[in-house]
Amino acid sequence: MGKPLIVVLGAGLGGTIASYEIKAAVKGRADVMTVSDTDTYSFVPSNPWVAVRWREPEAIQIDLPPVFAKKKIGFTSIGARRVHASKKCLELNDGSSINYDYLVISTGPDLAFDEIEGLGPHGGHTVSVCQTAHAAAAADKFDAFVENPGPIVIGAVQGASCYGPAYEFALILDTELRKRKIRDKVPMTFVTAEPYIGHLGLDGVGDTKSLLESELRDRHIKWITNARVTRVEHDVMHVDEVGEDGAVRKAHDLPFGFSMMLPAFRGVPAVSNIEGLTNPRGFVIVDRHQRNPAFPEIFALGVCVAIPPTGPTPVPVGVPKTGFMIESMATAIAANLSLILDGKEPTAEATWNAVCARDGHPQVAFLILKERSETDDSRSCRDGVCRLRGAARHRPVADHASLVDRAHRLCRPQHAAGELHRLLPRRHAVQGIRHPSGDSLQMTLKRAIPFPLLACLLAGASLPARATTLQEAIAAAMSHAPEIEAARADTDAADARIREARGQGLPSATLSGTIGHGRLDPQGFFGLPAANVTPRAAQLTIEQPLFLGGRVSAGIAQAKAGSEAARAGETMTRSQIVVATVQAYGNVLTTRRMVALYGQMVAQMEEIERQARLRFKAGESPSTDVAQATARLAEAQAALENARGLAVSADARFTNLTGLAPRALQPIPASPALPASLDEALDSARANNPALAQAEAALDAAQAGTRGARAERLPMIGAFAEGASVRDQFFPDYRSDGATIGVRARWQIFAGGRVSAKITESDSAARAADARVRAARSAVDEQTISAFSAARAASLVEAAATAQALAAAQARDSVRHEVRVGMKPQLDLLDAEREATAAAVNETRSQSDRIVAAYRLLALMGR
């Protein structure tokens, strides 16, 4: 009996690593064969460099047959036509087949350019960096573009699951255009299906939202999120910007001279539409051991694996499955195959919490980061080290102390000589690794590691716990708030009073009785002697009111009005909690953004002060520059501490309202649907406002009270039936039984003015309640008009604040360059930094103000 055959389908980054890992793990107990559709291995993460000719295709490609032969791994480049999972057979493109014992699928994706008209390099109007051949063709188009520059559109379409290359390519293009001195001629727009910049298909990674927004803003790259590309023409892209409800908020027609849009992925035809193996999109279904449940001899890794999205989004957003996730999946599969060959069950599980670090040498470290809270120290993220691979040998990572120790030191301001950069936040232990000048990256097939920082961080980021949305926070507040519980209890009590009032007109039955023990001495009367007795009596009375003068109906009406008032009060309490939660949610995000902005400002001021001191020591500037920089640094530090205090208070308020710890919150969403006109808002508020409903219910209750008071002047008539039994009451052995049926009436004809006074009191209360209703209507109209105007103004303010923040950032960048070349004094830079930070803070506040204003208007409208 021959050795088992393990076939690896695919020879990209995942398939090649898997082949190497499996060959090493099985140690001769099984044969390993790799099936590819090409003889060439291309290092895909470098494709964006190829597209601008920072690398030629040959520099990132390796001829596969010799290297596989050296490792004694079988190889064919015929390519696979179809997997016949039930037969454990792989059909090749030439009609031949391979019978396997175990199959590892690592095909990568099928690029779904055809799902959007005009998308892609084959018959479409956009370029691609998904394949090296695509990137080489993109380089030719880019060369033609720079001769006649125009707008650029970069991004990822709906359903895409790999966003890092889009951001990286946008930054690469910005850098290249600046080198060519034509950046000012090229407007750039980043279009993405993500609900916010930096979502990355992962609900954000650390502070990617702030980092990437800041980076795009600093580079004057506009962006559109929640974008759905509908059609691409020769020089224009049609994009629908979608709101939280899925409705189109705005249609964009974006002209372009050069565009790269990452497509959606789907499973390759060789594995698609196999029941039990793949999902409807063609991705392979695997368990935690990377094994398919229906066909346990099949494993899968990389992009071809089915992973659900992290949560619902207005536009479909996939989850990235590339980069260093692949390294972990390949290792787990190799370990599990080794266990299976030993007759054991698989136990190895892949971790996706992997980050790559490079120390300026060919060696590379994979750090495994544990799940962490917002308060974890950056050093605690280094939970362990997966492996360190060199070009030719394994070495323990402990031998490279500089590599591991360096991680926490990178959480500090990063700057180059003569330039200022933003502060990298303490979100992950590894912030970035600089590549020493002149030290080329040695790429071998054993480990090919992408150098670009963005690809390094994004591809290896862990899948975080899904961030709390605003709607989830509101739902938590609804179930947590004691005010709502109290209002609900008040409503239940009011409902009980209705039943109590109805009971006044229903029959009643009363049973009474007495029993005792004593001695009765008739004193010889009737010749009866003294005796010990047990006197007892029982009486049953049944009464049915026949006429109460309207007292019962008035009481029921008054109780019903009280119930309506209680329900309106409960609705009002809920609305108040919703608005308070929205405000608290916005305050948490706003204060955190303020902390980040003022932290960046402190870092900038520290660098400006440092440079001012250096220039002063060199005699190039007066001490005034140092004093001004020191003063602004102190101002920034004070603002930072104030922001931190506000953040603590905002977190406490949010927790008090929702019972949740605000560790991760999604960005402030688009406003809910609001009335199109003021008349519509007023009509809705007049019909549904809970405060007005409460006032109207109070008026109904007062009017019912008036009717009840007037009923006091009328008689009360009722029917009754009584039965009684008496024993030993008057003399020993006394017995008496009786029954009576009749009508009983009671009419108070004189009460000393009490009834008249009660009527006057109730009439006055009704007049007061009527006045309060009129006042409530006027107040609701006023509040609705004000809230409607505030909601519209808040949207306009947000747009203006965004424009102001962008303009202030651009002005700051210009002033930096002008100060650097001596065109402006340092004071202008200090002012520009202050204005840019203030504008960014105002932008963040305006987003919170906009959503709070929207929910306040809805609360007034009773929605």
C-alpha positions in Angstrom: 0.0 0.0 0.0 1.5 3.4 -1.1 1.7 6.5 0.9 -1.3 8.8 1.2 -1.4 11.6 -1.3 -2.0 15.2 0.0 -2.9 17.6 -2.9 -2.6 21.3 -2.4 -4.8 23.1 -4.9 -3.3 26.5 -5.6 0.2 27.9 -5.5 -0.2 31.4 -4.5 0.8 32.9 -1.1 -1.5 30.4 0.8 -0.9 27.3 -1.3 2.9 27.7 -1.4 3.1 28.2 2.4 0.7 25.3 2.9 2.8 23.0 0.7 5.9 23.8 2.6 4.3 23.5 6.0 2.6 20.2 5.2 5.7 18.7 3.7 7.6 19.5 6.9 4.9 18.3 9.2 4.1 14.9 7.6 7.8 13.9 7.7 7.7 11.4 4.8 4.5 9.7 5.9 2.6 11.1 2.9 3.4 12.5 -0.5 2.6 16.1 -1.2 1.6 17.5 -4.6 0.7 21.1 -5.6 -1.6 21.9 -8.5 -1.5 25.3 -10.1 -2.6 27.0 -13.3 0.8 28.6 -13.8 4.5 27.9 -13.4 5.1 31.3 -11.8 4.6 32.4 -8.2 3.8 36.1 -7.9 4.0 37.9 -4.6 0.6 39.6 -4.8 1.1 42.1 -2.0 3.7 43.9 -4.1 1.3 44.4 -7.1 0.5 48.0 -6.1 4.2 48.8 -6.5 4.2 47.2 -9.9 1.3 49.4 -11.0 3.5 52.5 -10.6 6.7 50.8 -11.7 8.3 50.8 -8.2 8.8 47.1 -9.0 8.9 45.3 -12.3 6.9 42.1 -12.5 10.0 39.9 -12.7 11.2 41.3 -9.3 8.2 39.8 -7.5 8.0 36.5 -9.3 9.6 33.1 -8.9 9.7 30.0 -11.2 7.9 27.3 -9.2 9.0 23.9 -10.7 12.7 24.1 -9.5 11.9 25.2 -6.0 9.2 22.5 -5.5 11.5 19.9 -7.0 14.2 20.9 -4.4 11.7 20.4 -1.6 10.5 17.1 -3.2 7.0 18.4 -3.6 5.1 17.2 -6.7 4.0 20.0 -9.0 1.8 20.5 -12.1 0.7 23.7 -13.8 -2.1 22.1 -15.9 -4.7 23.6 -13.6 -7.8 22.2 -12.1 -11.2 22.1 -13.9 -13.3 20.5 -11.2 -13.2 19.0 -7.7 -15.2 15.8 -7.5 -15.5 15.8 -3.7 -17.6 12.6 -3.4 -15.1 10.7 -5.5 -12.0 12.2 -3.9 -10.8 13.1 -7.4 -9.4 16.3 -8.9 -10.1 16.8 -12.6 -7.5 18.8 -14.4 -7.9 21.1 -17.4 -6.4 18.6 -19.9 -9.0 15.9 -18.9 -6.7 13.9 -16.7 -7.4 13.5 -13.0 -5.6 13.0 -9.7 -7.1 10.8 -6.9 -6.2 12.3 -3.6 -6.5 11.1 0.0 -6.5 14.7 1.3 -7.2 17.9 -0.5 -6.1 21.4 0.7 -7.9 24.1 -1.2 -6.1 27.5 -1.5 -7.2 28.7 -4.9 -7.7 32.4 -4.0 -10.8 34.1 -5.4 -12.5 34.5 -8.7 -12.6 38.2 -9.4 -16.3 39.3 -9.9 -15.7 42.3 -12.3 -18.7 41.2 -14.4 -21.1 42.0 -11.5 -20.8 45.7 -12.3 -21.1 47.0 -15.8 -17.9 48.6 -17.0 -15.7 47.4 -14.1 -12.3 45.8 -14.5 -9.4 45.6 -16.9 -11.0 43.1 -19.3 -13.5 45.1 -21.4 -14.1 47.5 -18.5 -12.8 51.0 -17.8 -10.9 50.5 -14.5 -7.5 48.9 -13.8 -6.8 46.3 -11.2 -3.9 45.3 -8.9 -5.4 41.9 -7.9 -3.1 40.0 -10.2 0.5 40.9 -11.3 -0.5 40.9 -15.0 -3.3 43.4 -14.1 -0.8 45.6 -12.2 1.6 45.5 -15.2 -1.2 46.7 -17.5 -2.2 49.3 -14.9 1.4 50.6 -15.1 1.0 51.2 -18.8 -2.2 53.1 -18.3 -0.7 55.1 -15.5 2.2 56.2 -17.7 -0.3 57.4 -20.3 -2.3 59.1 -17.6 0.6 61.2 -16.3 1.0 62.7 -19.7 -2.6 64.0 -19.5 -3.5 64.1 -15.8 -7.0 64.3 -14.5 -9.2 63.0 -11.6 -8.4 59.7 -10.0 -11.0 57.4 -8.3 -9.6 54.6 -6.1 -11.5 52.2 -3.8 -13.4 49.0 -3.4 -16.9 48.1 -4.7 -19.8 46.6 -2.8 -19.1 43.0 -1.7 -15.3 43.5 -1.7 -13.5 41.9 1.2 -9.9 43.2 0.9 -9.6 46.9 1.5 -6.0 47.3 2.6 -4.6 47.3 -1.0 -7.1 50.1 -2.0 -5.9 52.4 0.8 -2.3 51.5 0.1 -2.6 52.1 -3.6 -4.3 55.5 -3.0 -1.3 56.5 -0.8 1.1 55.1 -3.3 -0.5 57.1 -6.1 -0.4 60.3 -4.0 3.3 59.8 -3.3 4.1 59.1 -7.0 2.1 62.0 -8.2 4.0 64.3 -5.8 7.3 62.9 -7.1 6.2 63.7 -10.6 5.2 67.3 -9.5 1.6 66.9 -10.8 -0.3 66.1 -7.6 -2.0 69.6 -7.7 -3.5 68.7 -11.1 -5.1 65.5 -9.9 -8.2 65.5 -7.7 -8.4 62.1 -5.8 -11.5 60.4 -4.5 -11.6 57.3 -2.4 -14.9 55.3 -3.0 -15.6 52.4 -0.6 -18.5 50.2 0.4 -17.3 50.4 4.0 -19.7 52.3 6.4 -16.8 54.4 7.5 -13.2 55.0 6.5 -11.0 52.3 8.2 -13.8 49.8 8.7 -11.7 47.3 6.6 -14.4 44.7 6.8 -13.5 44.2 10.5 -15.6 47.0 12.2 -12.3 48.8 12.4 -8.9 47.7 13.7 -7.7 49.8 16.7 -7.9 53.4 15.6 -7.9 52.8 11.9 -10.8 55.2 11.4 -9.0 58.2 12.8 -5.6 57.2 11.4 -6.9 56.7 7.8 -9.2 59.6 7.8 -6.3 61.8 9.0 -4.1 60.3 6.3 -6.6 60.9 3.5 -7.4 64.4 4.8 -3.7 65.3 5.0 -3.2 64.1 1.5 -6.3 66.0 0.2 -8.1 62.8 -0.8 -11.9 63.0 -0.6 -13.9 60.0 0.3 -17.4 58.5 -0.1 -18.5 55.7 2.2 -21.5 53.4 2.0 -20.9 53.6 -1.7 -22.6 51.3 -4.3 -21.0 51.5 -7.7 -23.8 51.0 -10.3 -22.0 51.5 -13.6 -18.6 52.5 -15.0 -18.3 54.4 -18.3 -15.2 55.4 -20.2 -14.5 58.4 -18.1 -17.2 58.5 -15.4 -18.2 56.3 -12.5 -21.8 56.3 -11.3 -22.0 55.8 -7.5 -25.0 55.7 -5.1 -24.2 56.9 -1.6 -26.5 54.8 0.7 -27.9 55.8 4.1 -28.2 53.6 7.2 -31.7 52.5 6.0 -30.3 51.3 2.7 -32.0 54.1 0.7 -30.0 56.2 -1.7 -29.0 59.5 -0.1 -27.1 60.9 -3.0 -26.1 59.9 -6.5 -22.5 60.8 -7.6 -21.2 60.9 -11.1 -17.4 60.9 -10.7 -15.3 61.8 -13.7 -11.9 60.1 -13.8 -8.8 59.7 -16.0 -7.5 56.8 -14.0 -9.3 54.4 -11.7 -8.6 51.3 -9.7 -11.5 49.6 -7.9 -11.1 46.3 -6.0 -13.9 43.9 -7.1 -16.0 41.6 -5.0 -14.7 38.0 -4.7 -16.3 34.7 -5.2 -15.3 31.0 -5.3 -13.4 29.7 -8.4 -15.4 27.5 -10.8 -13.5 24.4 -9.8 -15.1 24.4 -6.4 -18.3 26.4 -6.8 -21.8 24.8 -6.5 -20.7 21.7 -4.7 -23.3 20.9 -2.1 -21.8 20.7 1.4 -18.4 22.0 0.2 -19.1 25.6 -0.6 -21.7 28.3 0.2 -23.8 30.0 -2.4 -21.0 32.4 -3.2 -18.6 29.6 -3.9 -16.5 29.9 -0.7 -15.4 26.7 1.1 -17.1 25.9 4.4 -14.7 25.0 7.1 -14.8 24.3 10.9 -12.4 25.6 13.4 -9.8 23.1 12.3 -9.9 24.4 8.7 -11.7 21.2 7.7 -14.9 20.9 5.7 -17.7 19.2 7.7 -19.3 17.4 4.8 -16.0 16.1 3.3 -13.6 15.7 6.2 -10.7 14.9 3.9 -10.9 18.4 2.4 -9.2 21.4 4.1 -9.1 25.1 3.0 -7.3 28.3 3.8 -7.0 31.9 2.6 -9.4 33.9 0.5 -11.4 30.8 -0.7 -12.7 30.2 2.9 -16.2 31.2 3.8 -16.2 33.7 6.7 -19.4 35.6 7.5 -19.3 39.4 7.8 -18.8 41.0 11.2 -22.2 42.6 11.2 -24.9 44.1 9.0 -23.9 47.2 6.9 -26.0 49.3 4.5 -23.8 48.1 1.6 -22.4 44.6 1.5 -18.9 44.5 3.1 -16.8 41.3 3.2 -14.2 40.1 5.7 -10.5 40.1 4.7 -8.9 36.6 4.6 -5.5 37.4 3.4 -2.0 38.2 4.7 -0.9 36.6 7.9 -4.2 34.9 8.6 -3.0 32.5 5.8 0.2 31.8 7.7 -1.8 30.7 10.8 -4.3 28.6 8.7 -1.5 26.8 6.9 0.2 25.9 10.1 -3.0 24.6 11.6 -3.8 22.5 8.6 -0.3 21.0 8.5 -0.6 20.1 12.2 -4.0 18.5 11.8 -2.9 16.4 8.8 0.0 15.2 10.9 -2.4 14.2 13.7 -4.8 12.5 11.2 -1.9 10.4 9.7 -1.2 9.3 13.3 -4.8 8.1 13.7 -5.8 11.0 15.9 -8.5 13.7 15.7 -7.4 17.2 14.6 -7.0 19.7 17.4 -5.0 22.6 15.9 -6.9 25.8 15.4 -5.8 28.8 13.4 -5.4 32.2 15.1 -6.1 35.4 13.1 -4.6 37.7 15.7 -1.2 37.7 13.9 1.0 40.7 13.1 4.2 40.8 11.1 7.2 42.7 12.4 10.5 43.2 10.5 13.7 44.3 12.1 15.5 45.6 9.0 16.9 42.2 8.2 15.6 39.2 6.2 14.2 37.7 9.4 10.6 38.2 10.2 8.6 37.7 13.4 4.9 36.8 13.6 3.5 38.1 16.9 0.3 36.7 18.2 -1.8 39.4 19.9 -4.4 38.5 22.4 -7.9 40.1 22.5 -7.5 43.3 24.5 -9.6 45.9 26.2 -9.2 49.7 25.7 -7.3 49.9 29.0 -4.7 47.2 28.2 -1.1 48.5 28.1 0.5 48.1 24.7 3.1 45.8 26.1 0.5 43.3 27.2 -0.5 42.8 23.6 2.6 40.7 23.0 0.9 37.5 24.1 3.4 35.3 22.4 5.5 34.8 19.3 4.5 32.4 16.6 7.7 32.0 14.8 10.8 33.7 13.3 11.8 32.6 9.9 15.1 33.6 8.2 16.1 33.1 4.6 17.8 29.8 5.4 17.1 28.7 9.0 14.8 28.9 12.0 15.9 31.1 14.9 14.1 31.7 18.2 12.7 35.1 18.4 14.2 35.6 21.8 17.5 35.9 20.1 16.3 39.1 18.5 15.7 41.1 21.6 15.8 44.3 19.5 12.8 43.1 17.5 10.6 42.3 20.4 11.7 45.2 22.7 11.1 47.6 19.9 7.4 47.0 19.7 6.4 49.1 22.7 8.9 51.8 21.9 7.2 52.5 18.6 4.1 53.9 20.4 5.5 57.5 20.3 5.7 60.4 17.8 7.2 59.4 14.5 9.0 62.1 12.5 11.8 62.5 10.1 14.3 65.2 10.1 12.8 68.5 9.1 9.3 67.1 8.9 6.3 66.7 11.3 4.1 63.7 11.4 1.1 62.6 13.5 1.3 60.7 16.7 0.8 57.0 16.3 -1.7 55.9 19.1 -1.0 53.2 21.6 -3.4 50.7 20.0 -1.2 47.8 19.1 2.2 46.7 20.3 3.6 47.0 16.8 3.0 50.4 15.3 5.4 50.3 12.4 8.9 49.2 11.3 11.1 51.5 9.2 13.1 49.9 6.4 16.7 51.0 6.6 17.9 52.9 3.6 19.7 50.7 1.1 18.8 47.4 2.8 16.8 45.6 0.1 14.1 43.1 1.1 15.3 39.6 0.5 12.4 37.6 -0.8 12.5 33.8 -0.8 9.8 31.3 -1.3 10.1 30.1 2.3 8.7 33.4 3.5 7.8 36.3 1.3 6.8 39.2 3.6 5.3 42.4 2.4 7.1 45.4 3.6 4.5 48.2 3.3 3.3 49.2 6.8 -0.3 49.4 5.8 -0.4 45.9 4.3 1.5 44.6 7.3 -0.9 46.0 9.8 -4.2 45.5 7.9 -3.5 42.0 6.6 -2.5 40.7 10.0 -5.0 42.4 12.1 -7.1 40.4 14.4 -10.9 40.1 14.0 -12.2 42.3 16.8 -15.4 41.9 18.7 -18.1 43.8 16.9 -18.4 47.4 17.9 -21.7 48.5 19.5 -24.0 50.4 17.2 -26.2 53.3 18.2 -29.3 51.2 17.8 -27.8 48.5 20.1 -26.9 51.1 22.7 -30.5 52.5 22.6 -31.9 48.9 23.0 -29.6 48.4 26.0 -30.8 51.6 27.5 -34.4 50.6 27.0 -33.9 47.4 29.0 -31.6 48.9 31.6 -33.1 52.3 32.6 -34.9 52.3 36.0 -36.8 55.3 34.9 -38.6 53.2 32.2 -39.3 50.5 34.8 -40.8 53.1 37.1 -42.9 54.5 34.3 -44.1 51.1 33.3 -45.1 50.4 36.9 -47.0 53.7 37.0 -48.9 52.5 33.8 -49.7 49.2 35.4 -51.1 51.0 38.5 -53.2 53.3 36.3 -54.6 50.3 34.5 -55.5 48.7 37.9 -57.4 51.9 38.8 -59.7 51.3 35.8 -60.6 47.9 37.0 -61.2 49.4 40.5 -63.5 52.1 39.1 -65.5 49.5 37.1 -65.9 47.5 40.3 -68.0 50.3 41.8 -70.9 49.4 39.6 -70.7 45.6 39.9 -72.4 43.3 42.5 -70.7 42.9 45.8 -71.1 40.1 48.3 -70.2 40.5 52.0 -70.0 37.7 54.5 -69.6 38.5 58.2 -69.7 36.4 61.3 -68.9 36.3 65.0 -68.3 33.5 67.5 -67.4 33.6 71.1 -67.6 31.6 74.4 -69.0 32.7 77.8 -71.7 32.1 80.4 -75.2 33.5 80.1 -77.4 34.0 83.3 -80.9 35.1 82.5 -81.5 35.8 86.2 -84.4 33.3 86.3 -86.2 35.1 83.5 -88.6 32.7 81.9 -87.3 30.3 84.4 -84.1 29.8 82.4 -81.0 28.8 84.4 -77.5 30.1 83.9 -75.5 28.1 81.3 -72.2 28.1 79.4 -72.9 29.3 75.8 -71.1 29.7 72.5 -72.8 32.7 70.9 -72.3 32.9 67.1 -73.8 34.7 64.2 -73.3 34.8 60.4 -74.7 37.1 57.7 -74.4 37.2 53.9 -75.3 40.4 52.1 -75.4 40.7 48.3 -75.7 44.2 46.8 -76.2 45.4 43.2 -76.0 49.2 42.6 -79.0 50.2 40.4 -78.4 54.0 40.2 -75.4 56.0 41.4 -76.1 59.3 39.6 -73.2 58.8 37.2 -70.5 58.3 39.9 -69.3 55.0 38.3 -69.1 56.2 34.7 -67.3 59.3 35.9 -64.8 57.2 37.9 -64.2 54.9 35.0 -63.6 57.9 32.6 -61.3 59.5 35.2 -59.3 56.2 35.6 -59.0 55.7 31.8 -57.7 59.3 31.4 -55.2 58.5 34.2 -54.1 55.4 32.3 -53.7 57.4 29.1 -51.7 60.0 31.0 -49.5 57.3 32.4 -48.9 55.7 29.0 -48.0 59.1 27.6 -45.6 59.6 30.5 -44.0 56.2 29.8 -43.6 57.1 26.1 -42.1 60.5 27.1 -39.7 58.7 29.4 -38.6 56.4 26.7 -38.1 59.3 24.3 -36.0 61.1 26.9 -33.9 58.0 27.5 -33.4 57.6 23.7 -32.3 61.2 23.3 -30.1 61.0 26.3 -28.5 57.8 25.0 -27.9 59.3 21.6 -26.3 62.3 23.2 -24.2 60.1 25.5 -23.1 57.9 22.5 -22.1 61.0 20.6 -20.3 62.4 23.6 -18.2 59.3 24.0 -17.1 59.3 20.4 -16.6 63.1 20.4 -14.5 63.1 23.6 -12.4 60.2 22.3 -11.8 62.0 19.1 -10.9 65.1 21.1 -8.4 63.1 23.1 -6.8 61.8 19.9 -6.7 65.2 18.2 -5.3 67.0 21.2 -2.8 64.1 21.7 -1.7 64.7 18.1 -1.5 68.4 18.8 0.7 67.8 21.9 3.0 65.7 19.8 3.2 68.4 17.1 3.8 71.1 19.7 6.5 69.0 21.3 8.3 68.7 18.0 7.9 72.4 17.1 9.3 73.3 20.5 12.2 70.9 20.1 13.0 72.3 16.7 12.7 75.8 18.0 15.2 75.1 20.8 17.6 73.6 18.3 17.3 76.6 16.0 17.7 78.9 19.1 20.9 77.1 20.2 22.2 77.3 16.6 21.5 81.1 16.7 19.0 80.8 13.8 15.9 82.1 15.7 15.2 84.2 18.8 14.1 83.0 22.2 10.6 84.3 21.4 10.0 81.3 19.1 10.9 78.9 22.0 8.6 80.8 24.4 5.7 80.8 21.9 6.1 77.1 21.2 6.3 76.3 25.0 3.2 78.3 25.6 1.3 76.5 22.9 2.6 73.2 24.1 1.2 74.0 27.6 -2.1 75.0 26.0 -2.3 71.8 24.1 -1.5 69.7 27.2 -4.2 71.5 29.1 -6.7 70.8 26.3 -5.7 67.2 26.3 -6.2 66.8 30.0 -9.5 68.5 29.8 -10.5 66.2 26.9 -9.5 63.2 29.0 -11.6 64.3 31.9 -14.6 64.9 29.5 -14.0 61.4 28.1 -14.2 59.8 31.6 -17.4 61.7 32.3 -18.9 60.7 28.9 -18.0 57.0 29.5 -19.6 57.1 32.9 -22.8 58.7 31.6 -23.0 56.1 28.8 -22.6 53.3 31.2 -25.2 54.7 33.6 -27.7 54.9 30.8 -27.0 51.6 29.0 -25.3 49.4 31.5 -22.6 48.8 28.8 -18.9 49.6 29.0 -18.2 51.8 25.9 -15.1 49.9 24.8 -15.9 50.0 21.1 -18.6 52.1 19.5 -19.4 52.3 15.8 -19.1 55.8 14.2 -22.1 58.1 14.4 -24.5 56.9 11.7 -26.5 58.9 9.2 -29.6 60.6 10.6 -32.8 58.7 10.7 -35.5 59.6 8.3 -36.9 63.1 9.1 -40.0 64.9 7.9 -39.6 66.7 4.5 -41.4 69.8 5.6 -42.2 71.8 8.8 -45.9 71.2 8.3 -45.4 67.5 8.3 -43.3 67.7 11.5 -46.0 69.9 13.2 -48.9 67.6 12.1 -47.0 64.6 13.5 -46.1 66.4 16.8 -49.7 67.6 17.3 -51.0 64.1 16.9 -48.3 62.1 18.7 -46.3 64.3 21.1 -46.4 62.5 24.5 -46.3 65.7 26.6 -49.3 67.0 24.7 -51.1 63.6 25.0 -50.4 63.7 28.7 -51.9 67.2 29.1 -55.0 66.2 27.1 -55.4 63.1 29.2 -55.2 65.3 32.3 -58.0 67.4 30.9 -60.1 64.4 30.3 -59.5 63.2 33.8 -60.4 66.7 35.2 -63.6 66.8 33.2 -64.5 63.3 34.4 -63.8 64.5 38.0 -66.3 67.3 37.4 -69.0 64.9 36.4 -68.2 62.7 39.4 -68.5 65.7 41.7 -71.9 66.7 40.3 -73.1 63.1 40.8 -72.7 63.6 44.6 -76.0 65.6 44.5 -78.0 62.6 43.2 -79.3 59.7 45.2 -77.8 56.2 45.2 -80.2 53.2 44.8 -79.3 49.5 45.0 -80.9 46.1 45.4 -79.8 43.8 48.1 -80.4 40.3 49.5 -79.4 39.3 53.0 -79.4 36.0 54.9 -78.6 35.7 58.6 -78.2 32.9 61.2 -77.9 33.5 65.0 -77.2 31.0 67.8 -76.9 31.4 71.6 -77.2 35.1 71.4 -79.9 36.1 74.0 -80.4 33.0 76.1 -79.1 29.5 76.0 -80.0 27.5 72.9 -81.4 30.6 71.2 -81.8 30.1 67.4 -82.8 32.5 64.7 -82.5 32.3 60.8 -83.7 35.0 58.4 -83.6 36.1 54.7 -84.5 39.5 53.2 -84.6 40.9 49.6 -85.2 44.5 48.9 -84.1 47.9 47.6 -82.0 50.4 49.5 -81.7 54.1 48.7 -79.5 56.8 50.1 -79.8 60.5 49.3 -77.9 63.1 51.1 -80.1 66.2 51.0 -77.8 68.5 53.0 -74.0 68.3 53.2 -73.2 71.7 54.6 -71.9 73.0 51.2 -69.3 70.2 50.8 -70.7 69.0 47.5 -70.9 72.5 46.0 -67.4 73.2 47.1 -66.2 69.9 45.5 -68.0 70.9 42.2 -66.4 74.3 42.2 -63.0 72.7 42.9 -63.4 70.2 40.0 -64.6 72.9 37.6 -61.5 75.0 38.4 -59.3 71.9 38.0 -60.8 71.3 34.5 -60.3 75.0 33.5 -56.6 74.7 34.6 -56.2 71.5 32.7 -57.7 73.1 29.6 -55.3 76.0 29.9 -52.4 73.5 30.3 -53.5 71.8 27.1 -53.4 75.1 25.2 -50.0 75.9 26.7 -48.7 72.4 25.8 -49.9 72.8 22.2 -48.2 76.1 21.9 -45.0 74.7 23.5 -45.0 71.7 21.2 -45.4 73.9 18.2 -42.6 76.1 19.4 -40.3 73.1 20.3 -41.1 71.4 17.0 -40.3 74.5 14.9 -37.1 74.9 16.9 -36.1 71.3 16.6 -36.9 71.1 12.9 -34.7 74.2 12.3 -32.0 72.8 14.6 -32.0 69.5 12.7 -31.6 71.2 9.4 -29.1 73.6 10.7 -27.1 70.8 12.3 -26.8 69.0 8.9 -25.6 72.2 7.3 -23.3 72.9 10.2 -21.8 69.5 9.9 -21.1 70.0 6.2 -19.6 73.4 6.9 -17.5 72.0 9.7 -16.2 69.2 7.5 -15.3 71.7 4.8 -13.7 74.0 7.5 -11.7 71.0 8.9 -10.5 70.1 5.4 -9.6 73.6 4.6 -7.8 74.2 7.9 -5.8 70.9 7.4 -4.8 72.1 4.0 -3.9 75.5 5.3 -1.8 73.9 8.0 0.0 71.7 5.5 0.8 74.7 3.4 2.0 76.8 6.4 4.2 73.9 7.4 6.0 74.0 4.1 6.1 77.8 4.1 7.6 77.8 7.6 10.1 75.2 6.6 11.5 77.3 3.7 11.4 80.5 5.8 8.5 82.2 4.0 6.5 82.5 7.2 7.4 82.8 10.9 6.9 80.0 13.4 3.9 81.8 15.0 1.9 81.2 11.8 2.5 77.5 12.1 1.4 77.5 15.8 -1.8 79.3 14.8 -2.4 76.9 11.9 -1.9 73.9 14.1 -4.4 75.4 16.7 -6.9 76.2 14.0 -6.7 72.8 12.3 -7.2 71.0 15.6 -10.1 73.3 16.6 -11.7 72.8 13.2 -11.4 69.0 13.6 -12.9 69.1 17.1 -15.8 71.2 15.7 -16.3 68.7 12.9 -16.6 65.9 15.4 -18.9 67.8 17.6 -21.1 68.7 14.7 -21.6 65.0 13.9 -22.8 64.4 17.4 -25.0 67.6 17.3 -26.6 66.5 14.1 -27.7 63.0 15.3 -28.9 64.4 18.7 -30.9 67.1 16.9 -32.5 64.5 14.7 -33.6 62.3 17.6 -34.9 65.3 19.5 -37.1 66.2 16.6 -38.3 62.6 16.4 -39.0 62.6 20.1 -41.2 65.7 19.8 -43.0 64.0 16.9 -43.7 61.0 19.1 -41.7 58.6 16.9 
